[in-house]
Amino acid sequence: QVHVCWAEDAEEAKRTAYEWWPNTALPGNLFVELESPKHFEAVTELISQDDVAGSIPTGPDPEPYIEAIREYAEAGYDHVYLHQIGPDQQRFLEFAEREILPALS
């Protein structure tokens, strides 16, 4: 599973990923060790938008997405699930169809 956050603007993608899925930047297995939502909220306050964007492909450039998928393919995976963070699912699918899939064919 590859967490991603596509948006037409890189800064918008960073904001969206941070707002909807900050746990992607938590170290190790911390996200499964927290006891309650209150603890989760407290620890994610220590994470910045840049931390989140640095841990997943974000923005309009297809290359980081393609690179992340290729890493899984090189490790032997034959299926990769892309988890688009945020509400803009349809436009991400259009981007993936137009920009990502042709590069992987």
Secondary structure, 3 states (H helix, E strand, C coil): CEEEECCCCHHHHHHHHHHHCHHHHCCCCHHHHCCCHHHHHHHHCCCCHHHHHHHCCECCCCHHHHHHHHHHHHCCCCCCCEEECCCCHHHHHHHHHHHHHHHHC
